[in-house]
Amino acid sequence: MTDESGPVTLQGIAGRLGLHVSTVSRVLNGPAGEKGRAASGETARRIRELADELGYRPNPHATSLRTRRSNLVGVLFPRLSEIVVATIYEGIEEEATEHGLSTFVTNTHDDPTVQRERIAMVLGRRVDGLIIGDAHLDGAALSDPALQRTPFVLVNRRAGTDHPSVTCDDHLGGRLVAEHFLALGHRQVAVIAGEPFASTGADRTAGFLDRYREAGLPLPADRVRHCGFDTSGGRQAALALLSHPERPTAVFAVNDLAAIGVVGAARDLGLQLGRDLALAGFNDTPLAAELPVPLTSVRSPMAELGRIAVRQLLLSIAGEPATSQRLRPELMARASTGAPIGPPLA
């Protein structure tokens, strides 16, 4: 420490305690695993207590030069304003903080051109790794050669099998909704499938369609409607489906926002949820259970997706293979799917 008003330094703390500066540095600034082995428990306690007393704050630039690590993780999402994305990011941030990492997030609006620009920007910040939550099934934005030299993990969405991803088991989630509808006796059903480029919508739709096909009730193509993952998209898709002379008795919307759009369309057409129309969504966002007619939804472990993505990224940063993981969903049956309308179907 140079003077009473100057910054608190590692050298100053070491001088006060009669320790070598490298010992102090490892305790206060070392990687998570190294901090526990940097000094004896009593010495480490003394270092941390004095650092807290003096108000020591690590210098990230100095740490970066010394370790060749920035301890910074870039995160890409379509829109942080979406509750699912925001919840996943909370999990990322909480887990990253526990490991001494800082995160920053950028929005890509699911635009491939913007995705490439944002990836280049994030890599320019010399991040240790990336967590990518806006992947398209074709994986086109992941082909940047510079990205291949930086560890990254996908979260919420997958892109083929070549890239490690942490997702909900979306195919199983779609099957769970189909089994629920079949148990209630619904033959005439429809799917509001979201955007075709996103694995979330594609896998949830495929799981639902597969289960109905197994029951001997394949859906005609016009009973599957693609739309944006928002209330407006869900509403427009639902108006088209529910205005048909042979309207479906049950609709599966592949996320809760689209399902809320269906609620508005049903209201405008004079249909009562749980009586005239069974409706299920996906993700079980906090709003689902609080709607006037509580929404049946598939619960996805959103925050846990973010936490596990960080752990897998840390493995990759350490030179170990990251692995893809699919977390199990759970169906939360509520009033929006109502009572059985006939005997259970196979």
PATORFI-96334 format. One record per residue (C-alpha): y, x, z; residue number from 1. Coordinates in Angstrom, 2 decimals, m for minus. Each point is the difference from the previous one (the first is absolute). Example, Ala and Ser with C-alpha at 12.3 -4.5 7.8 and 13.67 -1.06 7.14 Angstrom:
{{m4.50 12.30 7.80} 1},
{{3.44 1.37 m0.66} 2},
// end
This chain:
{{0.00 0.00 0.00} 1},
{{3.24 1.51 m1.13} 2},
{{2.34 m1.84 2.38} 3},
{{0.17 m3.09 2.17} 4},
{{1.14 m2.24 m2.88} 5},
{{m2.13 1.56 m2.74} 6},
{{m3.34 m1.30 m1.29} 7},
{{m3.09 0.38 2.11} 8},
{{m2.33 2.50 m1.66} 9},
{{m3.61 1.03 0.36} 10},
{{1.18 3.51 0.88} 11},
{{2.13 m1.37 2.80} 12},
{{m2.83 m2.08 1.46} 13},
{{m2.36 2.99 m0.24} 14},
{{2.53 2.22 1.78} 15},
{{0.44 m2.47 2.84} 16},
{{m3.75 m0.20 0.58} 17},
{{m0.85 3.64 m0.66} 18},
{{m2.30 m0.88 m2.89} 19},
{{m0.38 1.22 m3.55} 20},
{{1.91 m2.18 m2.47} 21},
{{m3.17 m0.55 m2.08} 22},
{{m1.68 m1.71 2.96} 23},
{{2.93 m2.34 0.44} 24},
{{0.09 m0.72 m3.73} 25},
{{m3.68 m0.94 m0.15} 26},
{{0.32 m2.36 2.96} 27},
{{3.10 m1.77 m1.30} 28},
{{m0.30 0.21 m3.77} 29},
{{m3.60 0.78 m0.89} 30},
{{m2.32 m2.40 m1.82} 31},
{{m1.53 m2.70 2.17} 32},
{{m3.32 1.83 0.43} 33},
{{1.65 3.34 0.71} 34},
{{2.37 m1.32 2.69} 35},
{{m2.90 m0.70 2.32} 36},
{{m1.32 3.55 m0.32} 37},
{{3.32 1.87 m0.02} 38},
{{0.17 0.72 3.74} 39},
{{m1.62 m0.89 3.31} 40},
{{0.68 m3.48 1.29} 41},
{{2.44 1.22 2.67} 42},
{{1.93 2.23 m2.42} 43},
{{0.20 m2.75 m2.61} 44},
{{1.26 m2.41 2.66} 45},
{{2.75 2.42 1.07} 46},
{{1.07 0.52 m3.59} 47},
{{0.21 m3.72 m0.74} 48},
{{1.82 m0.80 3.23} 49},
{{2.66 2.64 m0.64} 50},
{{0.34 m1.07 m3.64} 51},
{{0.54 m3.60 1.12} 52},
{{2.46 1.07 2.68} 53},
{{2.06 2.03 m2.46} 54},
{{m0.23 m2.59 m2.79} 55},
{{m1.83 2.21 m2.49} 56},
{{m0.46 m1.47 m3.49} 57},
{{m2.14 1.72 m2.66} 58},
{{1.76 1.30 m3.08} 59},
{{m1.99 m1.50 m2.88} 60},
{{1.33 2.52 m2.54} 61},
{{m0.99 2.95 2.11} 62},
{{m3.40 m1.54 0.65} 63},
{{m0.51 m0.53 m3.72} 64},
{{0.79 3.63 m0.81} 65},
{{m2.29 1.26 2.75} 66},
{{m3.03 m2.20 m0.65} 67},
{{0.49 m0.78 m3.70} 68},
{{m0.38 m3.62 1.07} 69},
{{2.79 m2.53 m0.10} 70},
{{m1.81 m2.44 2.34} 71},
{{1.41 m2.64 m2.33} 72},
{{m1.98 m2.75 m1.71} 73},
{{1.36 m2.07 m2.86} 74},
{{m1.06 m3.65 m0.29} 75},
{{0.25 m2.18 m3.10} 76},
{{m0.15 m3.79 0.08} 77},
{{1.02 m2.75 m2.42} 78},
{{2.44 m1.63 2.44} 79},
{{0.41 0.78 3.68} 80},
{{1.52 m3.47 0.47} 81},
{{m3.47 m1.59 m0.30} 82},
{{m1.56 m0.68 3.39} 83},
{{m3.41 1.41 m0.97} 84},
{{1.54 3.23 m1.26} 85},
{{2.29 0.28 3.01} 86},
{{m2.93 m0.45 2.39} 87},
{{m2.06 2.66 m1.78} 88},
{{2.97 2.36 0.14} 89},
{{0.35 m0.58 3.74} 90},
{{m3.58 1.20 0.39} 91},
{{0.74 3.04 m2.17} 92},
{{3.10 0.90 1.97} 93},
{{m1.65 m0.44 3.41} 94},
{{m3.01 2.15 m0.91} 95},
{{2.12 2.64 m1.70} 96},
{{2.24 0.31 3.06} 97},
{{m3.04 0.57 2.21} 98},
{{m0.88 2.97 m2.21} 99},
{{3.51 1.48 m0.04} 100},
{{0.76 m1.19 m3.52} 101},
{{3.09 m1.73 m1.36} 102},
{{m0.16 m2.57 m2.78} 103},
{{2.37 m1.47 m2.51} 104},
{{m0.63 m2.92 m2.34} 105},
{{1.23 m0.88 m3.47} 106},
{{m0.33 m3.24 m1.98} 107},
{{m1.31 m0.04 m3.58} 108},
{{0.10 m3.75 m0.77} 109},
{{m3.44 0.42 m1.64} 110},
{{1.71 1.42 m3.09} 111},
{{m2.04 2.86 m1.56} 112},
{{3.12 1.86 m1.13} 113},
{{1.56 m0.25 3.45} 114},
{{m3.32 1.01 1.57} 115},
{{0.01 3.28 m1.94} 116},
{{3.64 0.65 0.85} 117},
{{m0.57 m0.65 3.69} 118},
{{m3.11 2.21 0.10} 119},
{{2.04 2.84 m1.54} 120},
{{2.77 m0.58 2.54} 121},
{{m2.41 0.01 2.94} 122},
{{m1.71 3.17 m1.21} 123},
{{3.43 1.58 m0.29} 124},
{{0.42 m0.44 3.75} 125},
{{m2.91 2.45 0.48} 126},
{{m2.07 m2.48 1.94} 127},
{{m3.34 1.01 1.48} 128},
{{m1.57 m3.08 m1.55} 129},
{{0.51 m3.51 m1.29} 130},
{{m1.30 m3.45 0.89} 131},
{{0.17 m2.23 m3.03} 132},
{{m0.05 m3.76 0.46} 133},
{{1.06 m1.10 m3.49} 134},
{{m2.94 1.23 m2.11} 135},
{{m0.94 m1.89 m3.14} 136},
{{m3.63 m0.37 m1.00} 137},
{{0.49 2.22 m3.07} 138},
{{1.23 2.83 2.24} 139},
{{2.56 1.00 m2.65} 140},
{{2.75 1.03 2.42} 141},
{{m2.46 2.24 1.85} 142},
{{m0.54 2.29 m2.99} 143},
{{3.08 2.17 0.64} 144},
{{m1.30 3.60 0.03} 145},
{{2.29 0.86 2.91} 146},
{{m1.61 m2.77 2.03} 147},
{{m3.39 1.60 m0.46} 148},
{{1.22 3.00 2.00} 149},
{{1.11 m2.08 2.97} 150},
{{m2.37 m1.91 2.33} 151},
{{0.32 m3.76 m0.27} 152},
{{m1.82 m3.12 1.14} 153},
{{0.29 m3.56 m1.30} 154},
{{0.48 m2.85 2.44} 155},
{{m0.47 m3.77 m0.41} 156},
{{m0.80 0.39 m3.71} 157},
{{m2.60 2.10 m1.76} 158},
{{0.04 1.58 m3.46} 159},
{{m3.50 0.64 m1.32} 160},
{{m2.32 2.23 1.98} 161},
{{1.64 3.39 m0.54} 162},
{{2.70 m0.37 2.64} 163},
{{m0.63 m0.46 3.76} 164},
{{1.24 m3.38 1.17} 165},
{{0.18 m1.99 3.21} 166},
{{m0.19 m3.71 m0.72} 167},
{{m1.15 m3.28 1.39} 168},
{{m3.36 m1.07 m1.44} 169},
{{1.80 m2.38 m2.32} 170},
{{m3.12 m1.02 m1.92} 171},
{{m1.64 m1.10 3.24} 172},
{{3.17 m1.84 0.99} 173},
{{m0.13 m2.04 m3.20} 174},
{{m3.66 m0.82 0.65} 175},
{{0.85 m1.19 3.51} 176},
{{2.47 m2.53 m1.42} 177},
{{m2.52 m1.16 m2.59} 178},
{{m2.68 m0.47 2.65} 179},
{{2.48 m2.02 2.09} 180},
{{0.84 m2.27 m2.94} 181},
{{m3.69 m0.39 m0.91} 182},
{{m0.83 m0.96 3.59} 183},
{{2.68 m2.71 m0.23} 184},
{{m1.53 m1.39 m3.21} 185},
{{2.68 1.08 m2.51} 186},
{{m1.18 0.16 m3.61} 187},
{{3.36 m0.16 m1.79} 188},
{{1.82 3.13 1.14} 189},
{{2.63 2.39 m1.35} 190},
{{1.36 3.46 0.70} 191},
{{3.58 1.21 m0.03} 192},
{{m0.90 3.57 m0.78} 193},
{{3.17 2.06 0.31} 194},
{{0.84 2.86 m2.34} 195},
{{m2.92 1.24 m2.15} 196},
{{1.00 3.67 0.40} 197},
{{m0.52 0.01 3.80} 198},
{{m3.44 0.50 1.50} 199},
{{0.85 m2.33 2.89} 200},
{{0.28 m3.06 m2.22} 201},
{{m2.74 1.10 m2.40} 202},
{{m2.57 0.70 2.71} 203},
{{0.76 m3.11 2.06} 204},
{{m0.26 m2.15 m3.13} 205},
{{m3.24 1.70 m1.07} 206},
{{m1.59 m0.56 3.41} 207},
{{0.87 m3.70 m0.11} 208},
{{m1.18 m0.48 m3.59} 209},
{{m3.25 1.90 0.62} 210},
{{m0.91 m2.22 2.93} 211},
{{0.68 m3.22 m1.93} 212},
{{m2.01 1.34 m2.94} 213},
{{m2.90 0.71 2.36} 214},
{{0.23 m3.63 1.14} 215},
{{m0.38 m1.15 m3.61} 216},
{{3.66 m1.04 m0.24} 217},
{{1.77 2.55 m2.25} 218},
{{3.74 m0.56 m0.34} 219},
{{1.49 m0.65 m3.45} 220},
{{2.66 2.51 m1.04} 221},
{{2.85 m2.52 0.35} 222},
{{m0.77 m0.33 3.74} 223},
{{1.13 3.59 0.59} 224},
{{3.77 0.52 m0.17} 225},
{{1.75 3.37 0.26} 226},
{{3.46 0.21 1.52} 227},
{{2.28 2.15 2.11} 228},
{{m0.93 0.69 3.61} 229},
{{2.80 m2.24 1.27} 230},
{{0.84 m3.62 0.80} 231},
{{1.58 m0.64 m3.39} 232},
{{m3.05 1.23 m1.86} 233},
{{m2.34 m2.01 2.20} 234},
{{2.08 m3.13 m0.44} 235},
{{0.09 0.19 m3.80} 236},
{{m3.72 0.73 m0.25} 237},
{{m0.80 m2.87 2.37} 238},
{{2.15 m2.51 m1.93} 239},
{{m1.96 0.82 m3.15} 240},
{{m3.36 m0.35 1.76} 241},
{{0.78 m3.08 2.07} 242},
{{1.66 m1.93 m2.85} 243},
{{m3.25 0.05 m1.97} 244},
{{m1.74 m3.42 m0.29} 245},
{{m3.10 1.52 1.61} 246},
{{1.82 1.93 2.66} 247},
{{m1.94 2.29 2.35} 248},
{{m0.78 m1.22 3.50} 249},
{{0.34 3.53 1.42} 250},
{{2.15 3.02 m0.89} 251},
{{m0.38 3.63 1.05} 252},
{{3.25 1.99 m0.20} 253},
{{m0.63 3.74 0.25} 254},
{{2.87 0.59 2.42} 255},
{{1.88 m2.08 2.56} 256},
{{3.33 0.07 m1.84} 257},
{{m1.58 m1.54 m3.10} 258},
{{m1.76 m2.51 2.27} 259},
{{3.36 m1.05 1.46} 260},
{{1.14 m0.62 m3.58} 261},
{{m3.00 m2.30 m0.39} 262},
{{1.12 m1.87 3.13} 263},
{{3.33 m0.75 m1.69} 264},
{{m1.65 m1.14 m3.23} 265},
{{m2.41 m2.27 1.88} 266},
{{2.89 m1.55 1.92} 267},
{{1.91 m0.71 m3.23} 268},
{{m3.08 m1.65 m1.51} 269},
{{m0.54 m2.17 3.09} 270},
{{m3.22 1.75 1.04} 271},
{{m0.84 0.52 3.67} 272},
{{m1.62 3.29 0.94} 273},
{{m3.35 m0.38 1.71} 274},
{{m0.45 m3.50 m1.36} 275},
{{0.84 m0.06 m3.73} 276},
{{m0.21 3.75 m0.51} 277},
{{m1.74 2.84 1.80} 278},
{{1.94 3.28 m0.08} 279},
{{m0.83 3.53 1.13} 280},
{{2.06 3.19 m0.16} 281},
{{m0.61 3.67 0.75} 282},
{{1.30 2.57 2.54} 283},
{{0.60 m2.44 2.88} 284},
{{3.64 0.95 0.38} 285},
{{1.66 m1.22 3.23} 286},
{{1.56 m2.97 m1.80} 287},
{{m3.38 m1.40 m1.11} 288},
{{m0.94 m1.56 3.34} 289},
{{3.54 m1.32 0.60} 290},
{{0.42 m2.12 m3.15} 291},
{{0.26 m3.80 0.46} 292},
{{m3.60 m0.13 m1.21} 293},
{{m1.49 3.29 1.25} 294},
{{m1.32 2.06 m2.89} 295},
{{m3.61 1.11 m0.31} 296},
{{0.20 3.68 m0.88} 297},
{{m2.11 3.15 m0.18} 298},
{{1.12 2.44 2.67} 299},
{{0.48 3.53 m1.33} 300},
{{0.41 2.88 2.50} 301},
{{3.37 0.97 m1.46} 302},
{{1.32 2.45 2.60} 303},
{{m3.41 1.63 0.31} 304},
{{0.00 0.65 m3.75} 305},
{{3.13 2.09 0.50} 306},
{{m1.36 1.89 2.98} 307},
{{m3.26 0.91 m1.71} 308},
{{1.85 1.05 m3.16} 309},
{{1.92 2.58 2.06} 310},
{{m3.23 1.33 1.52} 311},
{{m1.58 0.36 m3.42} 312},
{{3.10 1.72 m1.34} 313},
{{m0.10 2.48 2.87} 314},
{{m3.58 0.86 m0.95} 315},
{{1.10 0.65 m3.56} 316},
{{2.96 2.13 1.13} 317},
{{m2.42 2.05 2.09} 318},
{{m2.15 0.64 m3.08} 319},
{{m2.75 m2.45 0.94} 320},
{{m1.07 m2.87 m2.26} 321},
{{1.69 m3.34 0.62} 322},
{{m2.30 m2.99 m0.42} 323},
{{0.63 m3.54 m1.14} 324},
{{m0.36 m2.66 2.66} 325},
{{m0.13 m3.78 m0.20} 326},
{{0.77 m1.93 3.19} 327},
{{m1.68 m3.30 0.70} 328},
{{2.09 m3.20 m0.26} 329},
{{m0.42 m3.18 2.03} 330},
{{0.50 m3.60 m1.07} 331},
{{2.36 m1.98 2.26} 332},
{{m0.76 m3.68 m0.69} 333},
{{2.87 m2.39 0.76} 334},
{{1.21 m3.49 m0.84} 335},
{{1.05 0.74 m3.60} 336},
{{m3.62 m0.11 m1.17} 337},
{{m0.70 m3.24 1.85} 338},
{{m3.33 m1.75 0.52} 339},
{{m3.06 0.00 m2.30} 340},
{{0.35 m2.16 m3.12} 341},
{{m3.74 0.00 m0.70} 342},
{{m3.26 1.68 0.92} 343},
{{m0.08 3.82 0.10} 344},
{{m0.69 1.64 m3.36} 345},
{{m2.41 2.88 m0.58} 346},
// end
